[in-house]
């Protein structure tokens, strides 16, 4: 990887790493379903021209859109609202081993002992984090993030089999599927939506815009650009910089406290994800 592209990869991870912190700030005002609805609505406004019917492939597109949109991100933002950003950053990495397990079950992919070791370490690390007394107070949020990773891995399996659908086309369908469903759910479950929208301050709106545009559009487009030019084994391990950046920003800006058990668990989990990523033959990114 050239120094320029390596620097671009670090920038993408920096963008993604800060996204959870920005979202956490906005979630102090916006309830999670409304936050997700606003995020996807902004993406629809930008990517609507990319909507395109792909005959013979729309079933897969819709399944991916539901997994990566209202279901996956619905769980994710519920979990983030209830948990620490640093814990969410590590736990969400379970999407990689989950996708590998899905590949074994549904695609009959052959996995050798090294990736099984990586899968085991990933889950062990998250278990170590989850049984920390501090984390146990918001274990429901952690479980929502685990559910999000599981749902997202289903979408990843379908993405691996989807051909000739551009990254922005797929993002447009995800946003179109998610925006109305998330807004409807928010109106039904989260109270006075118009008042919440009108009373948000500039910083809280900035988090919504950052996650919608910098994280989703710039981040996804950037990783797609790099995956077209480099092997997955070169790019996938570098995406583990993202949760490291998140932990750094969460401690620095949000005042989150890391316990020894959290640090050890994160190290075990990320080591496992690294092993799986290096051994992965093929992956399609569905990051935050």
C-alpha positions in Angstrom: 0.0 0.0 0.0 1.4 3.4 -1.0 2.1 6.0 1.8 -0.7 8.1 0.3 -3.3 5.3 0.4 -2.1 4.2 3.9 -2.6 7.8 5.1 -6.1 7.7 3.5 -6.9 4.5 5.3 -5.9 6.0 8.6 -8.1 9.0 7.8 -11.1 6.7 7.2 -10.5 5.0 10.5 -10.2 8.4 12.2 -13.5 9.4 10.7 -15.2 6.2 11.8 -13.6 6.3 15.2 -14.9 9.8 15.9 -18.3 8.9 14.6 -19.4 7.0 17.7 -18.4 9.9 19.9 -20.3 12.4 17.7 -23.3 10.1 17.7 -23.1 9.7 21.5 -23.3 13.5 22.0 -26.3 13.7 19.7 -28.0 10.8 21.5 -28.0 12.8 24.7 -30.8 14.8 23.0 -32.3 12.7 20.2 -33.7 9.3 21.1 -32.0 6.5 19.2 -34.8 5.8 16.6 -35.2 9.5 15.8 -31.4 9.9 15.5 -31.3 7.0 13.0 -34.3 8.4 11.1 -32.6 11.8 10.7 -29.3 10.2 9.7 -30.9 8.1 6.9 -33.2 11.0 5.8 -30.1 13.1 5.1 -28.5 10.3 3.2 -31.7 9.9 1.1 -31.6 13.6 0.2 -28.0 13.2 -1.2 -28.1 9.7 -2.7 -31.7 9.7 -4.2 -30.3 10.1 -7.7 -28.4 6.8 -7.3 -31.5 4.8 -6.7 -31.8 2.2 -9.5 -33.8 -0.9 -10.0 -31.6 -3.9 -10.4 -33.8 -6.6 -12.1 -33.3 -10.0 -10.7 -31.3 -8.7 -7.7 -33.9 -6.6 -5.8 -34.7 -9.4 -3.3 -31.0 -9.4 -2.2 -30.9 -5.6 -2.2 -34.0 -5.3 0.0 -32.7 -7.9 2.5 -29.3 -6.0 2.7 -31.1 -2.7 3.1 -33.2 -4.0 6.0 -30.2 -5.6 7.7 -27.9 -2.7 7.3 -30.7 -0.1 7.8 -33.7 -0.2 10.2 -32.9 -3.5 11.9 -29.1 -3.4 12.2 -28.8 0.3 12.9 -31.9 0.4 15.0 -30.3 -2.1 17.4 -26.9 -0.3 17.1 -28.1 3.2 18.1 -30.3 1.7 20.9 -27.1 0.0 22.2 -25.0 3.2 21.8 -27.6 5.3 23.7 -27.4 2.9 26.6 -23.7 2.1 26.6 -20.3 3.7 26.6 -18.9 4.5 23.1 -15.6 2.7 23.8 -17.4 -0.6 24.7 -19.7 -0.3 21.7 -16.7 0.2 19.4 -15.1 -3.1 20.5 -18.4 -5.1 20.7 -19.5 -4.0 17.2 -16.4 -5.8 15.8 -18.2 -9.1 16.4 -19.7 -8.5 13.0 -16.5 -10.0 11.5 -16.6 -13.3 13.3 -20.4 -13.5 12.9 -20.0 -13.1 9.2 -17.4 -15.9 9.1 -19.8 -18.2 11.0 -22.6 -17.2 8.5 -20.3 -18.0 5.6 -19.7 -21.5 7.1 -23.4 -22.2 7.6 -24.8 -20.7 4.4 -22.0 -20.5 1.9 -20.2 -23.7 3.0 -17.0 -21.8 3.3 -14.1 -23.9 4.7 -12.5 -22.5 7.8 -9.3 -23.8 9.4 -8.1 -23.7 13.0 -6.6 -20.2 12.8 -9.9 -18.5 12.0 -11.7 -20.6 14.6 -9.1 -19.4 17.1 -9.8 -15.8 16.0 -13.6 -16.3 16.4 -13.2 -17.8 19.8 -10.9 -15.0 21.0 -13.4 -12.4 19.6 -16.2 -13.7 21.7 -14.0 -14.4 24.7 -12.9 -10.8 24.7 -16.4 -9.4 24.6 -17.4 -11.7 27.4 -14.5 -10.4 29.5 -15.7 -6.9 28.9 -19.4 -7.7 29.5 -18.7 -9.2 33.0 -16.9 -6.0 34.1 -19.0 -4.6 37.0 -19.2 -1.2 35.3 -20.3 -2.7 32.0 -22.8 -5.0 33.6 -24.9 -1.9 34.6 -25.7 -1.4 30.9 -25.5 -4.9 29.7 -28.8 -4.5 27.8 -27.0 -1.9 25.6 -24.2 -4.3 24.9 -26.7 -7.0 23.9 -28.3 -4.6 21.5 -24.9 -4.0 19.9 -24.3 -7.8 19.7 -27.7 -8.1 18.0 -26.8 -5.4 15.6 -23.5 -7.2 14.7 -25.4 -10.4 14.1 -28.0 -8.8 11.9 -25.3 -6.9 10.0 -23.5 -10.2 9.3 -26.6 -11.5 7.5 -26.5 -8.5 5.3 -22.7 -9.1 4.7 -23.4 -12.6 3.4 -25.9 -11.3 0.9 -23.5 -8.5 -0.1 -20.8 -11.1 -0.8 -23.1 -12.6 -3.4 -24.3 -9.4 -4.9 -22.8 -8.3 -8.2 -22.7 -5.1 -10.2 -24.4 -2.9 -7.6 -22.4 0.3 -6.7 -21.6 1.3 -3.2 -23.7 4.5 -3.5 -26.6 2.6 -5.1 -26.7 0.2 -2.2 -26.4 3.0 0.4 -29.3 4.8 -1.3 -31.5 1.7 -1.0 -30.5 1.2 2.7 -31.4 4.8 3.4 -34.7 4.6 1.6 -35.7 1.5 3.5 -34.6 2.9 6.8 -35.7 6.5 6.9 -39.5 6.0 6.8 -39.5 2.9 9.0 -37.3 4.5 11.7 -39.3 7.8 11.6 -42.6 5.8 12.0 -41.1 3.8 14.9 -39.9 7.0 16.5 -43.2 8.7 16.2 -44.9 5.7 17.7 -42.5 5.0 20.6 -40.4 8.1 21.4 -42.7 10.9 22.1 -42.8 14.5 20.7 -40.6 14.2 17.6 -41.2 17.8 16.3 -40.3 19.3 19.6 -37.1 17.3 19.8 -36.1 18.3 16.3 -36.8 22.0 17.0 -35.0 22.2 20.3 -31.8 20.5 19.3 -28.7 22.7 19.5 -26.0 23.1 16.9 -23.7 20.6 18.5 -26.4 17.9 18.6 -27.3 18.5 14.9 -23.6 18.4 14.0 -23.4 14.8 15.3 -26.3 13.8 13.0 -24.7 15.5 10.0 -21.3 14.0 10.8 -22.5 10.5 11.0 -24.7 10.9 7.9 -22.1 12.4 5.6 -18.5 12.0 6.9 -18.9 8.5 8.4 -21.4 6.9 6.0 -20.6 8.5 2.7 -16.9 9.5 2.9 -15.9 6.4 4.9 -17.8 3.9 2.8 -16.7 5.4 -0.5 -13.1 5.6 0.7 -13.0 1.9 1.8 -14.6 0.8 -1.4 -12.0 2.8 -3.4 -9.2 1.0 -1.5 -10.7 -2.4 -1.7 -10.7 -2.1 -5.5 -7.0 -1.6 -5.4 -5.6 -3.8 -2.6 -6.2 -7.3 -1.2 -8.5 -7.6 1.7 -5.7 -9.0 3.8 -4.0 -5.6 3.4 -7.1 -3.4 4.2 -9.2 -5.3 6.6 -6.7 -5.5 9.5 -6.2 -1.7 9.3 -9.9 -1.1 10.0 -9.2 -2.2 13.6 -7.7 1.3 14.1 -11.3 2.5 14.2 -12.3 1.2 17.6 -8.9 2.2 18.9 -9.6 5.8 17.8 -13.0 5.6 19.3 -11.7 4.6 22.7 -9.1 7.4 22.6 -11.8 10.0 21.7 -14.3 8.6 24.2 -11.8 8.9 27.1 -10.5 12.3 26.0 -13.8 14.0 25.0 -16.5 12.1 26.9 -14.6 11.3 30.0 -15.3 7.6 29.8 -13.2 5.5 32.2 -11.5 2.3 31.1 -11.1 -0.5 33.7 -8.4 -3.1 33.5 -10.9 -5.7 32.6 -12.2 -3.6 29.7 -8.7 -3.1 28.4 -7.8 -6.8 28.6 -11.1 -7.8 27.0 -10.7 -5.3 24.2 -7.2 -6.6 23.5 -8.4 -10.2 23.4 -11.4 -9.3 21.2 -9.5 -7.2 18.7 -6.7 -9.8 18.4 -9.4 -12.3 17.5 -10.9 -10.0 14.9 -7.4 -9.3 13.5 -6.8 -13.1 13.0 -10.2 -13.6 11.3 -9.6 -10.5 9.1 -6.2 -11.6 8.0 -7.5 -15.1 7.2 -10.6 -13.9 5.4 -10.6 -14.6 1.7 -13.2 -12.0 0.9 -15.1 -9.4 2.8 -17.5 -6.6 2.0 -17.4 -3.7 4.5 -20.5 -2.7 6.3 -18.9 -0.5 8.9 -20.6 2.4 10.8 
